[in-house]
Amino acid sequence: MAYPRLIRRSALAGGALTAALAVDFVTKWLIVDFILEPPRTIEIAPFFNLTLGFNTGVSFGMFRELFLDRPLLLAGIKMVIVAGLLVWAMNAARPSETIGLGLIAGGAAGNVLDRIRQGAVTDFLDFHVGGWHWPAFNMADTMITIGVVLLIAGPFWSARATIPVQKRPSREGN
C-alpha cells in the first residue's frame, strides 16, 4: 500500500516547510521589531553585518522594475512554484530530496508572505569583503540554499548508504 509512504513524505515535506517558515518569520520579526529598530547596521564580524533592506525584485533584486508596482504578481508566480515543489516532494524517491524540496518551498513561501504583507522581502544578512558586499539575504534564502544542497548531495549519501557490506570469511574452519 502506497499510503504510508505518502504520509511519511507529507510529514517530511510539511515539517521542513513549517520549520523553514518558522525560522524565517521569527528572525525577520526579531530583526525588524527589536534588533534593527531603528534601522541601522550592526557590525558582527569584519566580513558580516546585520543591515535592514527590502527587496522588491526577484533574487538579488533582479527584475526590480518589472515587479515594483506588481508585488502580488510575483507572489502569485512564487506560490505556483511552491505548489509545484510540494507535488515534486510527494513523488520524491529519497527522504533527503523530500526534505530539501520542503525547505525550498518553505523559504519561498516565507518570502511570498513578505511580498503580500509589505510589497517587498525583508533582507538583513550582509556578507562582505572590504567594500564588496554580497546582496543582502534572509533566513528564507538560507533555507532555500540548504534545500538545494540536499537535492544535489542527497543522491551521493543514498548511494553510499546502499553499498552492501561484504561478509568476512568464517574462522570456524581454520
C-alpha positions as CSV (number, residue, x, y, z in Angstrom):
1,M,0.0,0.0,0.0
2,A,1.4,3.4,-1.0
3,Y,-0.4,5.5,1.7
4,P,2.2,5.0,4.5
5,R,5.0,6.2,2.1
6,L,2.9,9.2,1.0
7,I,2.1,10.0,4.7
8,R,5.9,9.9,5.5
9,R,6.7,12.1,2.5
10,S,4.0,14.6,3.5
11,A,5.2,14.7,7.1
12,L,8.8,15.2,6.0
13,A,8.0,17.9,3.4
14,G,5.4,19.6,5.7
15,G,7.8,19.6,8.6
16,A,10.6,21.0,6.6
17,L,8.3,23.7,5.1
18,T,7.0,24.6,8.6
19,A,10.5,24.7,10.1
20,A,11.7,27.0,7.2
21,L,8.7,29.3,7.6
22,A,9.0,29.5,11.4
23,V,12.8,30.3,11.3
24,D,12.2,32.9,8.6
25,F,9.2,34.5,10.4
26,V,10.9,34.6,13.8
27,T,14.2,36.0,12.5
28,K,12.5,38.7,10.4
29,W,10.3,39.7,13.3
30,L,13.2,39.9,15.7
31,I,15.3,41.9,13.2
32,V,12.6,44.4,12.2
33,D,10.9,44.9,15.6
34,F,13.8,44.6,18.0
35,I,17.4,44.2,16.8
36,L,17.5,46.8,14.0
37,E,14.9,49.2,15.4
38,P,15.6,52.0,14.4
39,P,17.1,50.8,11.1
40,R,20.9,50.7,11.3
41,T,23.8,48.5,10.5
42,I,25.3,46.3,13.2
43,E,28.9,45.0,12.5
44,I,29.1,41.4,13.8
45,A,32.4,40.4,12.2
46,P,34.9,42.1,9.8
47,F,33.0,40.3,7.0
48,F,29.4,40.2,8.3
49,N,26.9,42.9,9.2
50,L,23.2,42.9,10.1
51,T,21.6,45.6,8.0
52,L,18.0,46.1,7.1
53,G,16.9,46.1,3.4
54,F,13.8,45.5,1.4
55,N,14.0,43.7,-2.0
56,T,11.2,44.4,-4.4
57,G,12.8,42.3,-7.2
58,V,13.5,38.6,-7.6
59,S,16.7,37.0,-6.4
60,F,19.4,39.6,-5.6
61,G,17.0,42.4,-6.8
62,M,16.8,41.3,-10.4
63,F,13.8,42.5,-12.4
64,R,13.0,45.1,-9.7
65,E,11.5,47.5,-12.2
66,L,9.2,44.8,-13.6
67,F,7.6,43.8,-10.2
68,L,7.9,47.1,-8.3
69,D,4.3,48.0,-9.0
70,R,3.1,44.4,-9.1
71,P,4.3,42.6,-5.9
72,L,1.2,40.3,-5.9
73,L,2.1,39.1,-9.4
74,L,5.4,37.9,-8.2
75,A,3.8,36.4,-5.1
76,G,1.4,34.5,-7.3
77,I,4.1,33.2,-9.5
78,K,6.1,32.0,-6.5
79,M,3.0,30.3,-4.9
80,V,2.6,28.3,-8.1
81,I,6.3,27.3,-7.8
82,V,5.7,26.4,-4.1
83,A,2.8,24.1,-5.1
84,G,4.9,22.5,-7.8
85,L,7.7,21.9,-5.3
86,L,5.3,20.2,-2.9
87,V,3.9,17.9,-5.6
88,W,7.5,17.0,-6.5
89,A,8.2,16.3,-2.8
90,M,5.3,13.9,-2.7
91,N,6.9,11.9,-5.5
92,A,10.5,12.1,-4.4
93,A,12.5,8.9,-4.2
94,R,14.7,9.8,-1.2
95,P,14.0,11.5,2.1
96,S,16.8,14.0,1.6
97,E,15.0,15.1,-1.6
98,T,11.7,15.4,0.1
99,I,13.2,17.5,3.0
100,G,15.2,19.6,0.5
101,L,12.1,20.4,-1.5
102,G,10.2,21.2,1.7
103,L,12.9,23.6,2.8
104,I,12.9,25.3,-0.7
105,A,9.1,25.6,-0.6
106,G,9.1,26.9,3.0
107,G,11.8,29.5,2.1
108,A,9.9,30.6,-1.0
109,A,6.6,30.8,1.0
110,G,8.3,32.9,3.6
111,N,9.4,35.4,1.0
112,V,5.9,35.3,-0.6
113,L,4.3,36.3,2.8
114,D,6.7,39.3,3.0
115,R,5.6,40.4,-0.5
116,I,1.9,40.1,0.3
117,R,2.3,41.9,3.7
118,Q,4.6,44.7,2.7
119,G,5.3,44.6,-1.1
120,A,9.0,43.6,-0.6
121,V,11.1,40.9,1.0
122,T,12.9,41.8,4.2
123,D,16.7,41.1,4.0
124,F,19.2,41.6,6.7
125,L,22.2,39.3,6.4
126,D,25.1,41.2,4.8
127,F,28.3,39.4,4.0
128,H,31.2,41.5,2.5
129,V,34.9,41.5,1.7
130,G,36.3,45.0,2.1
131,G,33.9,47.3,0.1
132,W,32.3,44.5,-1.9
133,H,29.0,43.3,-0.5
134,W,27.1,40.2,-1.5
135,P,23.4,41.1,-1.9
136,A,21.7,41.0,1.5
137,F,19.5,38.0,2.1
138,N,17.5,36.4,4.9
139,M,16.8,33.0,6.5
140,A,14.2,32.1,3.9
141,D,17.0,32.4,1.3
142,T,19.3,30.3,3.6
143,M,16.6,27.6,3.8
144,I,16.3,27.6,0.0
145,T,20.1,27.2,-0.3
146,I,20.2,24.3,2.2
147,G,17.3,22.6,0.3
148,V,19.2,22.9,-3.0
149,V,22.3,21.4,-1.3
150,L,20.2,18.5,-0.1
151,L,18.8,17.9,-3.6
152,I,22.3,17.9,-5.1
153,A,24.1,16.0,-2.4
154,G,21.3,13.6,-1.4
155,P,21.9,11.0,-4.2
156,F,25.6,10.7,-3.1
157,W,24.6,10.0,0.5
158,S,21.9,7.5,-0.6
159,A,24.2,5.7,-3.0
160,R,26.9,5.3,-0.3
161,A,24.3,4.0,2.3
162,T,23.1,1.3,-0.1
163,I,26.5,-0.2,-0.9
164,P,26.4,-3.7,0.6
165,V,29.0,-4.7,3.2
166,Q,30.9,-7.8,2.2
167,K,30.8,-10.7,4.7
168,R,34.0,-11.7,6.2
169,P,35.1,-15.3,5.7
170,S,34.2,-17.5,8.7
171,R,37.1,-18.5,11.0
172,E,35.4,-21.7,12.2
173,G,37.1,-23.8,9.6
174,N,40.7,-22.7,10.5
